[in-house]
Amino acid sequence: MNHNDPRVAREAAQWLVRLQAGEADGGALARWRAADPHHEAAWQRAEAVLHTLGRAHGPLGAQALRASGGAGRRAATRLLAALIIAGPAGWAAWRLAPWAAWTAAERTATGERRWLDLPDGGRLLLDTASAADVAYTAQARRVVLHTGALWVQTARDAAARPFLVQTPQGTARALGTRFSVRIAGEATRVAVAEGAVELRPARGGAPVHVSAGMQATLTAGAAGPTSARDALADGWTEGVLYAERMPLGEFTAELARYRPGLLRCAPEVAALPVSGAFQLADTDAALAALAASLPVRIELRTRWWVMIGPG
């Protein structure tokens, strides 16, 4: 048996999760480590994983572990065990991005949108297949978006704490506002409906002020420039996907975010323009509307495998 044994790695992962949750018996953990050299080797790897997680996500790594419910804790344990076995090379390849989404306290399934009431009276709408953590402290009100998108209505805070939305690319600081934040690949798009938002890149670039009616893209190294807000892009907050001569390939990719399974568009029809308003709660109706208005055929290989091809 060695530290690469799945059972030993799983036990080390379980101890780490319990420790971060404040539930571990220090004496029992010490006895487990001393019982077998392979236990100690696995524990050393587990601590290295946690250290790497802390460098990637700061205190939020531990907060995610503590906040996880039953399903989140099981997912965290499975991922930790895999990383313990993988070793440093595996951790570097993983980059720990899935960890945050799997263990986030607030998650939505594909096709689900959910409202959250914030501790200060504000409200937050989490988009489909999104993951976030809400971390309010004495110093700041922070929402960490790991994947997907959110829309937030901030509230006045008696302690005048800043309201921050953090993504892998940087931080959006609200200045009394309603705004949306969406992660797309290596960038974050912030669109402001009311008030203003200050964007600060993760790697220390110059901050950018985004006023009402404007939007800007944030990368790890830079923010801005600002441009007029695309109000249709936030139609998801109303349960609607708006399109105005949107290429079918782009439309398909957006609709796929709200439909379980695989939805693809053939390259031959990807440039066809799509216009209209489509209810996100009924993606079957949206596909039927495409077939009725465009020279395309909707091929349902199964309910979960759909291809849009030439008609």
C-alpha positions in Angstrom: 0.0 0.0 0.0 1.3 3.5 -0.7 0.1 7.1 -0.8 -1.1 6.6 -4.3 -3.6 3.9 -3.1 -7.1 5.3 -3.7 -8.3 4.2 -0.2 -5.4 5.9 1.6 -5.9 9.1 -0.6 -9.6 9.1 0.2 -9.0 8.8 3.9 -6.5 11.7 3.8 -9.0 13.8 1.9 -11.7 13.0 4.4 -9.4 14.1 7.3 -8.6 17.3 5.4 -12.2 18.2 4.8 -13.1 17.5 8.5 -10.1 19.6 9.6 -11.2 22.6 7.5 -14.7 22.2 8.7 -13.5 22.3 12.4 -14.8 18.7 13.0 -11.4 16.8 13.2 -10.2 15.2 16.4 -6.5 16.2 16.4 -5.5 13.2 18.5 -7.3 10.8 16.1 -5.7 12.4 13.1 -2.3 12.1 14.7 -2.9 8.4 15.4 -4.0 7.8 11.8 -0.9 9.5 10.5 1.4 7.5 12.8 -0.3 4.2 12.1 1.4 3.8 8.7 4.1 5.7 6.8 1.9 5.7 3.8 -0.7 7.6 5.8 1.8 10.2 6.6 3.0 10.5 3.0 -0.6 10.9 1.8 -1.3 13.6 4.5 1.8 15.5 3.4 0.4 15.6 -0.1 -3.0 16.6 1.2 -1.5 19.6 3.0 0.4 20.5 -0.2 -2.9 20.4 -2.1 -4.5 22.8 0.5 -1.5 25.1 0.3 -1.8 25.2 -3.5 -5.5 25.9 -3.2 -4.8 28.7 -0.8 -2.4 30.3 -3.3 -4.9 30.1 -6.1 -8.0 31.3 -4.2 -6.7 32.8 -0.9 -9.0 32.3 2.1 -11.9 31.3 -0.2 -10.4 27.8 -0.6 -10.9 27.0 3.1 -14.2 28.9 3.1 -15.5 26.6 0.3 -14.5 23.5 2.2 -16.3 24.8 5.3 -19.4 25.9 3.4 -20.0 22.7 1.5 -23.1 20.8 2.3 -23.4 17.0 2.0 -23.2 16.8 -1.8 -20.6 19.5 -2.0 -18.5 17.8 0.7 -18.6 14.5 -1.1 -17.5 16.2 -4.4 -14.7 18.0 -2.5 -13.5 14.8 -1.0 -13.4 13.0 -4.4 -11.5 15.9 -6.0 -9.0 16.1 -3.1 -8.4 12.4 -3.3 -7.7 12.6 -7.0 -5.3 15.5 -6.5 -3.5 13.7 -3.7 -2.9 10.8 -6.0 -2.0 13.1 -9.0 0.9 14.9 -7.2 2.3 18.4 -8.0 2.2 17.9 -11.8 -1.4 17.0 -11.7 -2.3 20.0 -9.5 -0.6 22.3 -12.0 -2.5 20.8 -14.9 -5.8 21.0 -13.0 -5.2 24.6 -12.0 -7.8 24.0 -9.3 -10.5 25.9 -11.3 -13.1 23.0 -11.1 -12.5 22.8 -7.3 -14.1 26.2 -6.7 -17.2 25.4 -8.9 -17.7 21.9 -7.3 -17.5 23.1 -3.8 -19.2 26.5 -4.1 -22.0 27.1 -1.6 -24.3 28.3 -4.3 -24.7 26.4 -7.6 -27.3 26.1 -10.3 -27.9 23.2 -12.7 -28.1 23.4 -16.4 -31.3 25.3 -17.3 -31.8 26.5 -13.7 -31.9 30.2 -12.6 -32.2 31.0 -8.9 -32.7 34.1 -6.8 -30.6 34.5 -3.6 -31.4 37.0 -0.8 -28.2 38.5 0.5 -27.5 39.2 4.2 -27.7 43.0 3.7 -31.0 43.0 1.9 -29.6 42.9 -1.6 -30.6 40.3 -4.1 -28.7 38.1 -6.5 -29.8 36.1 -9.5 -27.6 33.2 -10.4 -27.7 32.1 -14.1 -27.7 28.6 -15.5 -24.7 26.3 -14.7 -23.2 28.9 -12.4 -21.3 28.6 -9.1 -20.6 31.3 -6.5 -19.8 31.9 -2.9 -21.1 34.7 -0.7 -18.5 35.8 1.9 -19.6 38.7 4.1 -17.0 39.8 6.7 -16.6 42.9 8.9 -14.4 44.4 6.2 -16.3 43.7 3.0 -19.3 42.1 1.3 -17.9 39.8 -1.3 -19.5 37.5 -3.9 -17.1 35.2 -5.6 -18.3 34.0 -9.1 -16.4 30.9 -10.1 -18.3 30.1 -13.3 -21.3 31.3 -15.2 -23.1 34.6 -14.6 -25.0 36.6 -12.1 -27.1 39.7 -11.8 -27.1 41.7 -8.5 -29.1 44.5 -6.9 -27.0 45.9 -4.1 -28.4 47.3 -0.9 -27.1 50.2 1.4 -24.9 48.9 4.2 -25.0 50.4 7.6 -21.3 49.7 8.1 -20.4 51.2 4.7 -18.6 47.9 3.7 -17.6 47.8 0.0 -19.6 45.4 -2.1 -17.3 43.3 -4.4 -17.9 40.7 -7.1 -14.7 38.7 -7.6 -13.9 36.5 -10.7 -10.7 34.8 -11.8 -10.0 38.0 -13.9 -10.4 40.6 -11.2 -12.9 42.5 -9.0 -15.9 44.6 -9.7 -16.6 47.1 -6.9 -20.2 48.3 -6.8 -21.0 52.0 -6.3 -24.7 51.7 -5.4 -25.9 49.7 -8.4 -27.6 47.0 -10.4 -25.3 45.2 -12.7 -24.5 41.8 -14.3 -21.2 39.8 -14.3 -20.5 37.0 -16.7 -17.4 34.8 -17.1 -16.7 33.8 -20.7 -13.4 31.9 -21.2 -10.5 34.1 -20.0 -12.6 37.3 -19.7 -15.4 38.7 -17.5 -18.1 41.0 -18.9 -19.6 43.5 -16.6 -22.7 45.5 -17.7 -24.2 48.3 -15.5 -27.9 49.0 -15.5 -27.9 51.5 -12.6 -25.2 53.3 -10.6 -21.6 52.5 -11.4 -18.9 49.8 -11.0 -15.2 50.1 -10.6 -13.2 47.2 -12.3 -9.8 46.2 -11.0 -7.8 43.5 -12.9 -6.4 40.6 -10.9 -2.8 41.4 -11.9 -2.9 45.0 -10.9 -3.8 46.9 -14.1 -5.3 50.3 -14.0 -8.9 50.4 -12.6 -11.8 51.4 -15.0 -15.0 53.2 -14.0 -18.1 51.8 -15.7 -21.2 54.0 -15.4 -24.9 53.2 -15.9 -25.7 52.2 -19.4 -22.2 51.0 -20.2 -20.3 47.8 -20.1 -16.6 46.6 -20.2 -14.6 43.5 -20.4 -12.2 42.5 -17.6 -9.1 40.3 -18.1 -6.5 39.4 -15.5 -4.2 42.1 -17.0 -6.5 44.9 -18.1 -10.0 46.4 -17.8 -12.0 48.2 -20.5 -12.5 50.1 -22.6 -16.2 50.8 -21.9 -18.9 50.7 -24.5 -22.7 51.0 -24.6 -24.4 48.3 -22.6 -26.1 45.6 -24.7 -29.4 45.4 -22.9 -30.4 42.3 -24.9 -27.4 40.4 -23.5 -29.0 40.4 -20.0 -32.3 39.0 -21.3 -31.6 35.8 -19.4 -32.5 37.7 -16.2 -36.1 37.7 -17.6 -35.8 34.1 -18.8 -35.5 35.2 -22.4 -32.7 34.9 -25.0 -32.8 37.9 -27.3 -31.2 37.7 -30.7 -30.8 40.4 -33.3 -29.1 39.0 -36.4 -27.0 36.8 -34.1 -25.0 34.1 -36.0 -26.7 30.7 -35.6 -23.5 29.2 -34.3 -23.3 31.8 -31.5 -27.0 31.5 -30.8 -26.7 27.7 -30.5 -23.8 28.0 -28.1 -25.9 30.3 -25.9 -29.0 28.2 -26.0 -26.9 25.1 -25.1 -26.1 26.7 -21.8 -29.8 26.2 -20.8 -30.3 22.8 -22.3 -29.1 19.5 -20.7 -27.1 17.3 -23.1 -25.4 18.1 -26.3 -26.6 20.8 -28.7 -24.4 21.5 -31.7 -24.6 23.6 -34.9 -23.1 22.4 -38.2 -20.5 24.7 -39.7 -22.5 25.0 -43.0 -25.3 26.9 -41.3 -23.4 28.6 -38.4 -23.4 32.0 -40.1 -27.2 32.2 -40.7 -28.7 35.2 -38.8 -31.1 34.6 -36.0 -33.5 37.3 -34.7 -36.3 37.0 -32.1 -37.1 36.4 -28.4 -36.8 32.8 -27.2 -38.0 31.5 -23.8 -35.1 29.8 -22.0 -37.5 27.6 -20.1 -38.6 25.9 -23.3 -35.6 25.1 -25.5 -37.6 22.7 -27.6 -39.9 25.6 -28.7 -36.8 27.6 -29.5 -35.4 24.8 -31.7 -38.8 24.5 -33.4 -38.8 28.2 -34.1 -35.4 27.9 -35.8 -36.6 25.1 -38.0 -39.7 27.2 -39.0 -37.8 30.4 -39.8 -34.4 29.2 -41.2 -33.3 26.7 -43.9 -32.2 24.2 -41.2 -33.1 20.8 -39.9 -33.2 19.9 -36.3 -31.9 16.3 -35.8 -32.7 14.8 -32.5 -30.6 11.7 -32.2 -31.8 11.5 -28.6 -33.4 14.0 -26.3 -29.9 14.8 -25.1 -28.1 14.9 -28.5 -29.3 17.5 -30.9 -27.7 18.7 -34.1 -28.7 21.7 -36.2 -27.8 21.1 -39.8 -28.7 22.2 -43.3 -32.4 21.9 -44.2 
